[in-house]
Amino acid sequence: MLDCKPIDTLSEQNHKLGLYPDQATTDKERYQRLVGKLIYLAHTRPDIAYVVSVVNQFMHSPSEDQMGAVTRILRYLKGTPGKVLMFSKYGRTDVEGYTDADWA
């Protein structure tokens, strides 16, 4: 994947992954290793968290369609090397969030 062409988006628009009876299967162990590494990476890359959770649902029987989604995530990561959250061991650990909701 080092020589792959980078892309700007994580998934195709309106692309639905699912289990269909006529799907070609792929290497289950390779798929599980890749998705496991992506799950670990999603802690510092929240932009990929949703699509990683989607491909994680097919760990028991991955198909070529799901493997294509995983390779698309890898191509996205190649195109966006600077987008990462850095956690410092000695820095501030406070998390601040803001919202515009008024429930009063």
GROMACS elastic network, one bead per residue, 0.5 to 0.9 nm:
[ bonds ]
;  ai    aj funct       b0    kb
    1     4     6  0.51296   500
    1     5     6  0.86628   500
    1    71     6  0.81972   500
    1    74     6  0.75796   500
    1    75     6  0.76372   500
    1    78     6  0.87637   500
    2     5     6  0.87644   500
    2    78     6  0.80107   500
    3     6     6  0.89994   500
    4    74     6  0.89511   500
    4    75     6  0.66002   500
    4    78     6  0.81463   500
    5    75     6  0.65622   500
    5    78     6  0.81623   500
    5    79     6  0.81483   500
    6    72     6  0.87651   500
    6    74     6  0.84041   500
    6    76     6  0.57889   500
    6    77     6  0.76615   500
    6    78     6  0.55596   500
    6    80     6  0.82660   500
    7    10     6  0.78052   500
    7    72     6  0.78074   500
    7    73     6  0.88945   500
    7    75     6  0.58119   500
    7    76     6  0.50375   500
    7    77     6  0.83286   500
    7    78     6  0.78742   500
    7    79     6  0.58427   500
    7    80     6  0.86043   500
    8    75     6  0.85480   500
    8    76     6  0.59627   500
    8    77     6  0.89991   500
    8    79     6  0.66406   500
    8    80     6  0.78277   500
    9    12     6  0.74361   500
    9    72     6  0.84813   500
    9    73     6  0.84598   500
    9    76     6  0.63292   500
   10    47     6  0.88118   500
   10    48     6  0.74140   500
   10    51     6  0.74049   500
   10    69     6  0.83968   500
   10    72     6  0.64863   500
   10    73     6  0.56083   500
   10    74     6  0.88796   500
   10    75     6  0.84088   500
   10    76     6  0.58802   500
   10    77     6  0.86905   500
   11    14     6  0.85989   500
   11    15     6  0.72667   500
   11    51     6  0.76666   500
   11    69     6  0.70794   500
   11    72     6  0.69947   500
   11    73     6  0.75876   500
   12    15     6  0.54509   500
   12    16     6  0.89452   500
   12    69     6  0.89419   500
   13    16     6  0.89262   500
   17    54     6  0.80386   500
   17    55     6  0.80934   500
   17    65     6  0.72929   500
   17    66     6  0.67533   500
   17    69     6  0.85474   500
   18    58     6  0.81960   500
   18    65     6  0.87328   500
   18    66     6  0.83088   500
   19    22     6  0.89023   500
   19    23     6  0.76613   500
   19    58     6  0.81242   500
   19    61     6  0.85167   500
   19    62     6  0.85923   500
   19    63     6  0.82406   500
   20    23     6  0.58022   500
   21    24     6  0.88754   500
   23    63     6  0.60749   500
   23    64     6  0.72516   500
   23    65     6  0.77626   500
   24    62     6  0.87884   500
   24    63     6  0.55355   500
   24    64     6  0.58348   500
   24    65     6  0.81479   500
   25    28     6  0.80726   500
   25    61     6  0.73513   500
   25    62     6  0.60980   500
   25    64     6  0.58330   500
   25    65     6  0.87534   500
   26    29     6  0.89780   500
   26    30     6  0.85136   500
   26    31     6  0.77037   500
   26    61     6  0.83385   500
   26    62     6  0.61084   500
   26    63     6  0.51574   500
   26    64     6  0.55062   500
   26    65     6  0.89729   500
   26    66     6  0.88145   500
   26    67     6  0.72272   500
   27    30     6  0.55593   500
   27    31     6  0.62543   500
   27    32     6  0.87517   500
   27    62     6  0.77323   500
   27    63     6  0.83670   500
   27    64     6  0.88944   500
   27    67     6  0.88774   500
   28    31     6  0.51142   500
   28    32     6  0.61277   500
   28    33     6  0.86600   500
   28    59     6  0.74478   500
   28    60     6  0.76526   500
   28    61     6  0.68441   500
   28    62     6  0.62098   500
   28    63     6  0.85100   500
   29    32     6  0.51283   500
   29    33     6  0.61868   500
   29    34     6  0.86550   500
   30    33     6  0.51439   500
   30    34     6  0.61874   500
   30    35     6  0.85989   500
   31    34     6  0.52446   500
   31    35     6  0.61191   500
   31    36     6  0.84340   500
   31    59     6  0.73226   500
   31    62     6  0.71102   500
   31    66     6  0.87412   500
   31    67     6  0.66911   500
   31    70     6  0.80385   500
   32    35     6  0.52210   500
   32    36     6  0.59104   500
   32    37     6  0.85601   500
   32    56     6  0.83938   500
   32    59     6  0.60271   500
   32    60     6  0.86037   500
   32    62     6  0.87131   500
   33    36     6  0.51159   500
   33    37     6  0.62777   500
   33    38     6  0.86736   500
   34    37     6  0.52278   500
   34    38     6  0.62412   500
   34    39     6  0.87112   500
   34    70     6  0.76298   500
   35    39     6  0.61090   500
   35    40     6  0.86659   500
   35    52     6  0.70823   500
   35    55     6  0.72908   500
   35    56     6  0.64535   500
   35    59     6  0.81127   500
   35    70     6  0.73012   500
   36    39     6  0.51138   500
   36    40     6  0.64617   500
   36    41     6  0.87119   500
   36    56     6  0.82532   500
   37    40     6  0.51433   500
   37    41     6  0.61826   500
   37    42     6  0.86541   500
   38    42     6  0.60171   500
   38    48     6  0.83726   500
   38    49     6  0.86171   500
   38    52     6  0.65977   500
   38    70     6  0.88262   500
   38    73     6  0.87045   500
   38    74     6  0.87461   500
   39    42     6  0.51629   500
   39    43     6  0.73274   500
   39    49     6  0.75593   500
   39    52     6  0.64255   500
   39    53     6  0.77920   500
   39    56     6  0.82491   500
   40    43     6  0.59923   500
   40    44     6  0.82195   500
   41    44     6  0.58431   500
   41    45     6  0.62289   500
   41    46     6  0.87710   500
   41    48     6  0.85944   500
   41    49     6  0.87545   500
   42    46     6  0.55621   500
   42    47     6  0.76924   500
   42    48     6  0.60034   500
   42    49     6  0.52085   500
   42    50     6  0.89355   500
   42    52     6  0.75668   500
   43    46     6  0.63955   500
   43    49     6  0.78187   500
   43    85     6  0.83043   500
   44    47     6  0.89384   500
   44    83     6  0.88973   500
   44    84     6  0.56310   500
   44    86     6  0.69805   500
   44    87     6  0.83168   500
   45    48     6  0.59390   500
   45    49     6  0.70205   500
   45    83     6  0.70764   500
   45    84     6  0.53364   500
   45    85     6  0.64260   500
   46    49     6  0.50631   500
   46    50     6  0.80343   500
   46    84     6  0.82072   500
   46    85     6  0.82000   500
   47    50     6  0.74138   500
   47    51     6  0.86006   500
   47    83     6  0.86154   500
   48    51     6  0.56770   500
   48    52     6  0.60744   500
   48    53     6  0.86508   500
   48    73     6  0.76413   500
   48    77     6  0.88056   500
   49    52     6  0.52348   500
   49    53     6  0.62175   500
   49    54     6  0.88002   500
   50    53     6  0.51411   500
   50    54     6  0.63891   500
   50    55     6  0.89506   500
   51    55     6  0.63483   500
   51    56     6  0.84465   500
   51    69     6  0.85087   500
   51    70     6  0.87913   500
   51    73     6  0.79625   500
   52    55     6  0.52678   500
   52    56     6  0.59629   500
   52    57     6  0.88756   500
   52    70     6  0.80358   500
   52    73     6  0.81810   500
   53    57     6  0.67069   500
   54    57     6  0.56040   500
   54    58     6  0.78386   500
   55    58     6  0.57696   500
   55    59     6  0.74983   500
   55    62     6  0.87416   500
   55    66     6  0.64398   500
   55    67     6  0.84103   500
   55    69     6  0.72966   500
   55    70     6  0.70566   500
   56    59     6  0.56837   500
   57    60     6  0.79481   500
   58    61     6  0.57616   500
   58    62     6  0.53130   500
   58    63     6  0.82185   500
   58    66     6  0.73982   500
   59    62     6  0.58919   500
   62    65     6  0.79911   500
   62    66     6  0.60151   500
   62    67     6  0.69711   500
   63    66     6  0.53531   500
   63    67     6  0.62949   500
   63    68     6  0.86161   500
   64    68     6  0.60297   500
   64    69     6  0.86812   500
   65    68     6  0.50684   500
   65    69     6  0.65247   500
   65    70     6  0.89319   500
   66    69     6  0.50155   500
   66    70     6  0.64280   500
   66    71     6  0.87915   500
   67    71     6  0.62445   500
   67    72     6  0.85246   500
   68    71     6  0.51380   500
   68    72     6  0.61245   500
   68    73     6  0.87245   500
   69    73     6  0.63857   500
   69    74     6  0.88210   500
   70    73     6  0.51034   500
   70    74     6  0.64338   500
   70    75     6  0.87417   500
   71    75     6  0.61558   500
   71    76     6  0.85609   500
   72    76     6  0.61744   500
   72    77     6  0.86349   500
   73    77     6  0.62155   500
   73    78     6  0.87157   500
   74    77     6  0.50144   500
   74    78     6  0.63100   500
   74    79     6  0.87998   500
   75    78     6  0.51234   500
   75    79     6  0.64873   500
   75    80     6  0.89223   500
   76    79     6  0.51648   500
   76    80     6  0.63623   500
   76    81     6  0.89735   500
   77    80     6  0.51807   500
   77    81     6  0.62488   500
   77    83     6  0.88068   500
   78    81     6  0.60015   500
   79    82     6  0.89787   500
   80    83     6  0.59392   500
   80    84     6  0.89600   500
   81    84     6  0.76918   500
   87    90     6  0.89559   500
   87    91     6  0.79245   500
   87    93     6  0.82703   500
   88    91     6  0.51900   500
   88    92     6  0.77126   500
   88    93     6  0.82109   500
   89    92     6  0.85455   500
   89    93     6  0.86913   500
   90    93     6  0.85122   500
   92    95     6  0.87151   500
   99   102     6  0.87191   500
